[in-house]
Amino acid sequence: MPDERTDWNALIAAAARRLARDDYPGGSLAELRRLRPAAPDGAAFWRLVAQLAPGLFDEERGQRVLAAVLRGMACAHPFHLPAGGRRSLGTAMAEADVAEARLLRLLRLDEAALPEELRRLARLMAAKGDAGRFDWADAAWLLLTADGPRGEDARRRVARDYYRSRFHATAEREPAA
């Protein structure tokens, strides 16, 4: 269950903006790409925790979630920040033509396997360029709720956005009867 004192949406948005800054060190980005979410370490990670979420110093599960998201954003950099506001993970996956099988695999994984799949997804979405941009808070919620009672809600939200976008794209391509 997520720590109720942490505003994860705001935290992830602030982290994404921080990584997007021109003066964010390339060495720190490289360090975040190598981060191991199961045992986060390194100065780049702890500096971001201190600056953005000091409450996570004593919350190991929150550290692991943040580490997995930061690693994904670093792997997707500079396409880790949605352009023009919030863009859901499901919508981005649909619009970037990510296979349905990839979506289903992501949604079926447990908390232990999700960080590695998110790393792979980050690289795939980065290869899609602007089409692969999404709000990484969705990934955080998948991790935070993966094995809990609210996990189904997070997974349904991603799936709903994916299929809604796919439906609209298909409807626009098909001629009206």
C-alpha positions in Angstrom: 0.0 0.0 0.0 1.4 3.4 -0.9 2.5 5.8 1.8 -0.4 8.2 2.1 1.9 11.1 3.0 3.7 11.1 -0.4 2.0 12.8 -3.3 3.3 10.4 -6.0 1.8 12.3 -8.9 3.6 15.6 -7.8 6.8 13.7 -6.9 7.1 12.0 -10.3 6.2 15.2 -12.2 8.9 17.1 -10.2 11.5 14.4 -10.9 10.7 14.4 -14.6 11.1 18.2 -14.8 14.4 17.9 -12.9 15.8 15.3 -15.3 14.7 17.5 -18.2 16.7 20.5 -17.1 19.6 21.5 -19.3 21.9 21.6 -16.3 21.1 18.1 -15.0 24.4 16.3 -15.2 24.8 13.6 -17.8 26.8 11.5 -15.3 23.8 11.5 -13.0 21.5 10.4 -15.8 23.9 7.5 -16.5 24.0 6.6 -12.8 20.2 6.5 -12.8 20.1 4.3 -15.9 22.3 1.7 -13.9 20.2 2.0 -10.8 19.0 -1.3 -9.2 15.5 -0.7 -7.9 15.7 -3.7 -5.5 18.6 -2.0 -3.7 18.8 1.7 -4.8 22.1 3.4 -4.2 24.3 6.1 -5.6 24.6 9.8 -5.1 22.2 10.8 -8.0 19.4 8.8 -6.5 19.9 10.0 -2.9 20.2 13.6 -4.0 16.8 13.4 -5.8 15.3 11.8 -2.7 16.7 14.5 -0.5 15.5 17.3 -2.8 12.1 15.9 -3.8 10.9 13.3 -1.3 12.9 13.4 2.0 10.1 11.3 3.6 11.2 8.3 1.6 14.5 8.1 3.5 12.8 5.8 5.9 10.4 4.1 3.5 12.2 1.2 1.7 9.2 0.3 -0.5 8.8 3.9 -1.7 12.6 4.0 -2.4 12.3 0.9 -4.6 9.3 2.4 -6.5 11.0 5.7 -7.0 14.2 4.0 -8.1 12.3 1.9 -10.8 10.6 5.1 -12.1 13.8 7.2 -12.1 15.6 4.4 -13.9 12.9 4.2 -16.5 12.8 8.0 -17.0 16.6 8.1 -17.3 16.4 5.3 -19.9 13.7 7.2 -21.9 15.5 10.5 -21.6 15.0 12.9 -23.3 11.5 11.5 -24.1 10.6 10.9 -20.5 8.5 14.0 -20.1 5.1 14.3 -21.8 4.9 17.3 -24.0 1.9 19.6 -23.4 0.6 18.1 -20.2 -0.4 14.7 -18.9 -0.4 11.8 -21.3 -1.3 8.4 -19.9 0.8 5.3 -20.2 -2.0 3.4 -22.0 -2.6 6.2 -24.5 1.1 6.5 -25.3 1.5 2.8 -25.8 -1.5 2.7 -28.2 -0.4 5.8 -30.1 3.2 4.5 -30.4 1.8 1.2 -31.8 3.1 -0.9 -29.0 1.7 -4.5 -29.4 -1.2 -5.6 -27.4 0.8 -8.6 -26.2 3.3 -6.1 -24.6 0.6 -4.3 -22.8 -0.9 -7.5 -21.5 2.5 -8.7 -20.3 3.0 -5.4 -18.4 -0.3 -5.6 -16.8 0.1 -9.2 -15.6 3.4 -8.9 -13.9 3.8 -8.8 -10.1 5.7 -6.2 -8.1 9.0 -8.1 -8.3 9.0 -8.3 -12.2 7.6 -4.9 -13.0 10.8 -2.8 -12.6 12.6 -4.8 -15.3 9.7 -4.7 -17.7 9.4 -0.9 -17.1 13.1 -0.5 -18.0 12.5 -2.4 -21.3 9.3 -0.4 -21.9 11.3 2.8 -21.3 13.8 1.9 -24.0 11.1 0.9 -26.4 9.1 4.1 -25.8 12.3 6.2 -26.2 12.9 4.6 -29.6 9.4 5.8 -30.6 10.5 9.4 -30.0 7.8 11.9 -29.2 5.1 9.3 -29.7 6.5 7.4 -26.7 6.2 10.2 -24.1 4.0 9.5 -21.2 3.4 10.5 -17.5 5.6 8.2 -15.5 3.2 8.6 -12.5 1.2 5.8 -14.2 4.2 3.5 -13.9 4.6 4.5 -10.2 1.0 3.6 -9.5 1.4 0.2 -11.2 4.4 -0.5 -8.9 2.8 1.0 -5.8 -0.4 -1.0 -6.1 0.9 -4.1 -8.0 0.2 -6.7 -5.3 -2.5 -4.8 -3.4 -6.2 -4.3 -3.6 -5.9 -1.1 -5.7 -3.7 -2.8 -8.2 -6.6 -3.9 -10.4 -7.7 -0.2 -10.6 -4.3 0.9 -11.8 -4.1 -1.9 -14.4 -7.6 -1.2 -15.7 -6.9 2.5 -16.1 -3.8 1.7 -18.3 -5.8 -0.9 -20.3 -8.8 1.4 -20.7 -6.6 4.2 -22.0 -4.8 1.8 -24.4 -8.0 0.3 -25.9 -9.8 3.7 -26.0 -6.9 5.1 -28.1 -6.8 2.1 -30.3 -10.6 2.2 -30.9 -10.4 5.9 -31.8 -7.5 5.4 -34.2 -9.2 2.5 -35.9 -12.5 4.4 -36.1 -10.7 7.3 -37.8 -9.1 5.1 -40.4 -12.3 3.2 -41.3 -14.7 4.8 -43.8 -18.1 5.7 -42.4 -20.9 3.4 -43.7 
